[in-house]
């Protein structure tokens, strides 16, 4: 049996990996004010951390609801 469509990790980064998109935007060698902005850095860091906690919370609630954990 193969994988169902769109369950693999290949695909455009904005659709499957939003954190990769954010890291790519900040990591590119473009001249802008974002790389020098303290607010931009901490805002991006906070969004990534909050996103990770949100994913953890969703998975935890799902596993509790299905009585896996």
DSSP file (Angstrom, degrees, kcal/mol; ACC not computed):
  #  RESIDUE AA STRUCTURE BP1 BP2  ACC     N-H-->O    O-->H-N    N-H-->O    O-->H-N    TCO  KAPPA ALPHA  PHI   PSI    X-CA   Y-CA   Z-CA
    1    1 A X              0   0    0      0, 0.0     2,-0.1     0, 0.0     3,-0.1   0.000 360.0 360.0 360.0 134.3    0.0    0.0    0.0
    2    2 A X        -     0   0    0      1,-0.1     2,-0.2     0, 0.0     3,-0.1  -0.360 360.0 -82.9 -90.4 174.7    1.3    3.4   -0.9
    3    3 A X        -     0   0    0     -2,-0.1    -1,-0.1     1,-0.1     3,-0.1  -0.520  47.9-107.4 -75.7 145.0    0.9    6.7    1.0
    4    4 A X    >   -     0   0    0     -2,-0.2     3,-1.3     1,-0.1     4,-0.2  -0.307  55.3 -74.5 -64.1 158.9   -2.3    8.6    0.4
    5    5 A X  T 3  S+     0   0    0      1,-0.2    -1,-0.1     2,-0.1     0, 0.0  -0.253 113.8   9.3 -58.4 142.1   -1.9   11.8   -1.6
    6    6 A X  T 3  S+     0   0    0     -3,-0.1    -1,-0.2     1,-0.1    -2,-0.1   0.672  94.5 107.4  65.2  23.1   -0.3   14.8    0.1
    7    7 A X    <   +     0   0    0     -3,-1.3    -2,-0.1     2,-0.0     2,-0.1   0.461  58.3  87.1-104.9  -2.6    0.8   12.9    3.2
    8    8 A X  S    S-     0   0    0     -4,-0.2     0, 0.0     2,-0.1     0, 0.0  -0.387  88.2-112.8 -88.3 172.8    4.5   12.8    2.4
    9    9 A X  S    S+     0   0    0     -2,-0.1     2,-0.3     2,-0.0    -1,-0.1   0.316  83.6 102.5 -92.7   9.9    7.0   15.6    3.3
   10   10 A X        +     0   0    0      6,-0.0     2,-0.3     2,-0.0    -2,-0.1  -0.684  50.9  78.8 -89.3 146.8    7.6   16.7   -0.3
   11   11 A X  S    S-     0   0    0     -2,-0.3     2,-0.2     4,-0.0    -2,-0.0  -0.823  86.4 -32.2 145.5 178.6    5.9   19.8   -1.6
   12   12 A X    >>  -     0   0    0     -2,-0.3     4,-1.7     1,-0.1     3,-1.2  -0.445  54.4-131.1 -65.9 131.8    6.1   23.5   -1.6
   13   13 A X  H 3> S+     0   0    0      1,-0.3     4,-2.4     2,-0.2     8,-0.3   0.824 102.3  60.7 -55.6 -36.0    7.5   24.7    1.8
   14   14 A X  H 34 S+     0   0    0      1,-0.2    -1,-0.3     2,-0.2     4,-0.1   0.832 110.9  41.1 -63.7 -27.3    4.8   27.3    2.4
   15   15 A X  H <4 S+     0   0    0     -3,-1.2    -1,-0.2     2,-0.1    -2,-0.2   0.853 129.6  23.8 -86.3 -35.6    2.1   24.6    2.4
   16   16 A X  H  < S+     0   0    0     -4,-1.7     2,-0.3     1,-0.2    -3,-0.2   0.742 131.3  28.5-103.8 -27.3    3.9   21.9    4.3
   17   17 A X    >X  +     0   0    0     -4,-2.4     4,-1.5    -5,-0.3     3,-0.5  -0.676  54.7 172.3-139.8  82.1    6.5   23.7    6.4
   18   18 A X  H 3> S+     0   0    0     -2,-0.3     4,-2.1     1,-0.2     5,-0.2   0.847  83.6  57.4 -61.1 -33.6    5.6   27.3    7.4
   19   19 A X  H 3> S+     0   0    0      1,-0.2     4,-2.6     2,-0.2    -1,-0.2   0.861 103.4  54.0 -65.8 -33.4    8.6   27.6    9.7
   20   20 A X  H <> S+     0   0    0     -3,-0.5     4,-2.4    -7,-0.2    -1,-0.2   0.882 106.9  51.8 -65.3 -38.2   10.9   26.7    6.8
   21   21 A X  H  X S+     0   0    0     -4,-1.5     4,-2.2    -8,-0.3    -2,-0.2   0.929 111.1  46.5 -63.3 -45.4    9.3   29.6    4.8
   22   22 A X  H  X S+     0   0    0     -4,-2.1     4,-2.2     1,-0.2     5,-0.2   0.926 114.1  47.7 -64.0 -44.4   10.0   32.0    7.7
   23   23 A X  H  X S+     0   0    0     -4,-2.6     4,-2.0     1,-0.2    -1,-0.2   0.882 111.4  51.8 -64.1 -37.6   13.5   30.8    8.1
   24   24 A X  H  X S+     0   0    0     -4,-2.4     4,-1.1     2,-0.2    -1,-0.2   0.891 108.9  49.7 -65.7 -39.7   14.1   31.0    4.4
   25   25 A X  H  < S+     0   0    0     -4,-2.2     3,-0.3     1,-0.2     5,-0.2   0.926 117.5  39.7 -65.5 -43.8   12.9   34.6    4.2
   26   26 A X  H  < S+     0   0    0     -4,-2.2    -1,-0.2     1,-0.2    -2,-0.2   0.751 116.5  51.5 -77.5 -22.8   15.1   35.6    7.1
   27   27 A X  H  < S+     0   0    0     -4,-2.0    -1,-0.2    -5,-0.2    -2,-0.2   0.572  85.0 104.3 -92.0  -9.1   18.1   33.5    5.9
   28   28 A X  S  < S-     0   0    0     -4,-1.1     2,-1.7    -3,-0.3    -3,-0.0  -0.351  81.9-113.8 -72.5 153.9   18.2   34.7    2.4
   29   29 A X        +     0   0    0      2,-0.1     2,-0.4    -2,-0.0    -1,-0.1  -0.424  68.6 134.1 -86.9  62.3   20.9   37.1    1.3
   30   30 A X        -     0   0    0     -2,-1.7     2,-0.8    -5,-0.2     5,-0.2  -0.858  57.7-123.2-109.8 146.6   18.6   40.0    0.6
   31   31 A X        +     0   0    0     -2,-0.4     2,-0.3     3,-0.1    -2,-0.1  -0.811  57.7 122.2 -91.7 114.8   19.1   43.5    1.8
   32   32 A X  S    S-     0   0    0     -2,-0.8     3,-0.2     1,-0.0     4,-0.2  -0.898  71.7-101.9-153.7-179.3   16.1   44.7    3.8
   33   33 A X  S >> S+     0   0    0     -2,-0.3     3,-0.6     1,-0.2     4,-0.5   0.563 102.2  82.6 -88.6  -7.9   15.5   46.1    7.2
   34   34 A X  G >4 S+     0   0    0      1,-0.2     3,-0.9     2,-0.2    -1,-0.2   0.888  86.7  53.1 -65.3 -38.8   14.1   42.7    8.6
   35   35 A X  G 34 S+     0   0    0      1,-0.2    -1,-0.2    -3,-0.2    -2,-0.1   0.710 113.6  43.8 -72.3 -16.5   17.6   41.3    9.3
   36   36 A X  G <4 S+     0   0    0     -3,-0.6     2,-0.6    -4,-0.2    -1,-0.2   0.440  90.5 105.2-102.0  -2.0   18.5   44.3   11.4
   37   37 A X    <X  -     0   0    0     -3,-0.9     4,-1.9    -4,-0.5     5,-0.1  -0.698  50.5-165.9 -88.2 121.6   15.2   44.6   13.2
   38   38 A X  H  > S+     0   0    0     -2,-0.6     4,-2.6     2,-0.2     5,-0.3   0.891  94.2  51.5 -68.3 -39.8   15.2   43.4   16.9
   39   39 A X  H  > S+     0   0    0      1,-0.2     4,-2.5     2,-0.2     5,-0.2   0.899 109.1  50.8 -64.9 -40.3   11.4   43.4   16.9
   40   40 A X  H  > S+     0   0    0      2,-0.2     4,-2.3     1,-0.2    -1,-0.2   0.910 111.6  47.8 -62.8 -42.4   11.3   41.3   13.7
   41   41 A X  H  X S+     0   0    0     -4,-1.9     4,-2.5     2,-0.2    -2,-0.2   0.958 116.9  40.4 -63.3 -51.6   13.8   38.8   15.2
   42   42 A X  H  X S+     0   0    0     -4,-2.6     4,-2.6     1,-0.2    -2,-0.2   0.847 114.6  53.5 -70.5 -32.1   11.9   38.4   18.5
   43   43 A X  H  X S+     0   0    0     -4,-2.5     4,-2.3    -5,-0.3    -1,-0.2   0.927 111.9  44.7 -64.7 -44.4    8.5   38.4   16.8
   44   44 A X  H  X S+     0   0    0     -4,-2.3     4,-2.2    -5,-0.2    -2,-0.2   0.912 113.8  50.2 -65.2 -42.5    9.6   35.6   14.5
   45   45 A X  H  X S+     0   0    0     -4,-2.5     4,-2.3     1,-0.2    -2,-0.2   0.921 111.4  48.6 -61.2 -44.3   11.1   33.7   17.4
   46   46 A X  H  X S+     0   0    0     -4,-2.6     4,-2.9     1,-0.2     5,-0.2   0.897 110.5  50.8 -64.2 -40.3    8.0   34.1   19.5
   47   47 A X  H  X S+     0   0    0     -4,-2.3     4,-2.4     2,-0.2    -1,-0.2   0.891 110.6  49.0 -65.5 -38.8    5.7   33.0   16.6
   48   48 A X  H  X S+     0   0    0     -4,-2.2     4,-2.1     2,-0.2    -2,-0.2   0.924 114.1  45.4 -66.4 -43.4    7.9   29.9   16.0
   49   49 A X  H  X S+     0   0    0     -4,-2.3     4,-2.3     2,-0.2    -2,-0.2   0.931 114.8  47.2 -65.6 -45.5    7.8   29.0   19.7
   50   50 A X  H  X S+     0   0    0     -4,-2.9     4,-2.4     1,-0.2    -2,-0.2   0.889 111.5  52.2 -63.2 -38.4    4.0   29.6   20.0
   51   51 A X  H  X S+     0   0    0     -4,-2.4     4,-2.4    -5,-0.2    -1,-0.2   0.896 108.6  50.3 -63.5 -40.1    3.4   27.6   16.9
   52   52 A X  H  X S+     0   0    0     -4,-2.1     4,-2.3     2,-0.2    -2,-0.2   0.913 111.9  47.4 -65.0 -42.2    5.4   24.7   18.3
   53   53 A X  H  X S+     0   0    0     -4,-2.3     4,-2.7     2,-0.2    -2,-0.2   0.889 110.9  52.5 -65.3 -38.2    3.4   24.8   21.5
   54   54 A X  H  X S+     0   0    0     -4,-2.4     4,-2.5     2,-0.2    -2,-0.2   0.927 109.7  47.8 -63.5 -44.7    0.2   25.0   19.5
   55   55 A X  H  X S+     0   0    0     -4,-2.4     4,-2.4     1,-0.2     5,-0.2   0.917 112.6  49.9 -61.4 -43.3    1.1   21.9   17.5
   56   56 A X  H  X S+     0   0    0     -4,-2.3     4,-2.7     1,-0.2    -2,-0.2   0.929 111.5  48.6 -59.0 -46.1    2.0   20.1   20.7
   57   57 A X  H  X S+     0   0    0     -4,-2.7     4,-2.5     2,-0.2    -2,-0.2   0.897 111.4  49.1 -63.6 -42.2   -1.3   21.0   22.3
   58   58 A X  H  X S+     0   0    0     -4,-2.5     4,-2.2     2,-0.2    -1,-0.2   0.928 114.1  45.3 -64.1 -45.1   -3.3   19.9   19.3
   59   59 A X  H  X S+     0   0    0     -4,-2.4     4,-2.7     2,-0.2     5,-0.2   0.903 112.7  51.4 -65.7 -40.9   -1.5   16.5   19.1
   60   60 A X  H  X S+     0   0    0     -4,-2.7     4,-2.2    -5,-0.2    -2,-0.2   0.929 111.6  46.5 -61.9 -45.8   -1.9   16.0   22.9
   61   61 A X  H  X S+     0   0    0     -4,-2.5     4,-2.5     2,-0.2    -1,-0.2   0.888 112.3  51.4 -64.6 -38.3   -5.6   16.7   22.8
   62   62 A X  H  X S+     0   0    0     -4,-2.2     4,-2.2     2,-0.2    -2,-0.2   0.936 111.2  46.6 -62.8 -46.6   -6.0   14.4   19.8
   63   63 A X  H  <>S+     0   0    0     -4,-2.7     5,-3.2     1,-0.2     6,-1.1   0.855 113.5  49.0 -67.7 -33.3   -4.2   11.6   21.5
   64   64 A X  H ><5S+     0   0    0     -4,-2.2     3,-1.0     3,-0.2    -1,-0.2   0.909 110.4  50.7 -68.4 -41.2   -6.2   12.1   24.7
   65   65 A X  H 3<5S+     0   0    0     -4,-2.5    -2,-0.2     1,-0.3    -1,-0.2   0.876 114.3  43.6 -64.6 -37.0   -9.5   12.1   22.8
   66   66 A X  T 3<5S-     0   0    0     -4,-2.2    -1,-0.3    -5,-0.2    -2,-0.2   0.413 113.4-121.6 -85.6   1.9   -8.5    8.9   21.1
   67   67 A X  T < 5S+     0   0    0     -3,-1.0    -3,-0.2    -4,-0.2    -4,-0.1   0.852  74.9 128.8  57.7  39.6   -7.3    7.4   24.4
   68   68 A X      <       0   0    0     -5,-3.2    -4,-0.2    -6,-0.2    -5,-0.1   0.812 360.0 360.0 -85.5 -36.7   -3.8    6.9   23.0
   69   69 A X              0   0    0     -6,-1.1    -5,-0.2    -9,-0.2    -1,-0.1   0.348 360.0 360.0-113.0 360.0   -2.2    8.7   25.9
